[in-house]
Each structure stands twice: as C-alpha cells, then as structure tokens.
Amino acid sequence: MLPMLATERLRLEPVANGDLGRLLGLLIRPEIRRYLCDAAVLDRAQVESLTGEAAALAPRGLGLWSIRDEDGAWLGILGLQPVSAVAATAWPAFAEEVEPLVAIDPLAWGRGYATEAVRRAAAYARDDLGLHRLVALADEPNVRSHRLLARVGFQPVGTGQGPRHLLQAYSLSLPKRRLDSAGIGS
C-alpha cells in the first residue's frame, strides 16, 4: 500500500474506492481531460481500470493519491507512474522512467496546490524510492502545466510528437539530500 504523504496544507492519501466518483467527475471536465486524457471522455469502467492499474504499482511505491486540503476537502489527484507507452513513443529516452501526474479541481486552481503536491511527490521519489530523476511530458499548448513544471524545477530537454500536439519533455534531477553534522537533511 502507498504511504500517506503530507505537506503544510495538504494530505495525500492513496486513492480508495470511495474516490472513484470524485475522480470520474474530475476527469470528465473539459478543462482537465483536454490534455490529461487527450480530450477523451472516460466512462466509469475506464476510470476503474486506471485506478486498478495504479493500485498494481503500489509495491513499487508508485500509484495515485487523493489530494485533500487541511479541512479534508477532496481537491484532485497526484500520481507517480511509469511513463506511458504513448509518451515514450514521443520521447524514447523517457521509456522506463517515472513521471508525476496531477489534476486539481478547477475551482481550486491558482492556490499553489498542484505545485505543493508535485514538490512532495518529488521529495518522496528521492527520499523513499531512491529515484535520481523524474521526467514529464506536457502538451505544447498546456501553458498551466509548463508553468507548474518550471515552478517545481523541471528543465526542458526537447520536444516530440504526441497524439494531438507536440509534447515538451522535461527532466528534474533529484540529488540526494546532504546531512549536516547533526544528521539533518538540507
């Protein structure tokens, strides 16, 4: 099972069966599915399949988390997952790599939740999974994702053709934390 993760304002809980309806409601929103689902409208069975695939990744420390605010309100999802076959076709150097995924309810956009969640995912990937980098691919017209990736520290490394748009490839180096003389990481 995936661990619970936290930030100053967020609780990241492994996606549970009770989240399925909220997840389906999020993924059918045009502003979410435009880039995340390549505009496809996913039905309940497809969303169940996605959550099942994510749950199967848990032994590797990967999968999906529900993002909740300090009051427990459900805001969206955060994922760490292997780069998809479609994305690896667009940028073959990323095959077998891990990428973050985040989708926040548009009513909560502009509050820094996505940035906070992805930063926490990067720290977890480095500290708990021992990964040396995360990668990401974002559709060229998806300005919000480009800004998010830049805020977190991802660097652009090139472009490749995706299913609908050019994809900008990004990489984030995850250097090991240095410990000071008191054993505290920096």
Secondary structure, DSSP 8 states (H G I E B T S, - for coil): ----EE-SSEEEEE--GGGHHHHHHHHTSHHHHHHHSTT----HHHHHHHHHHHHHTGGGT-EEEEEEETT--EEEEEEEEE--HHHHHHSGGGTT-EEEEEEE-GGGTTSSHHHHHHHHHHHHHHHTT--SEEEEEEETT-HHHHHHHHHHT-EEEEEEE-SSSEEEEEEEE-----B-TTS-B-
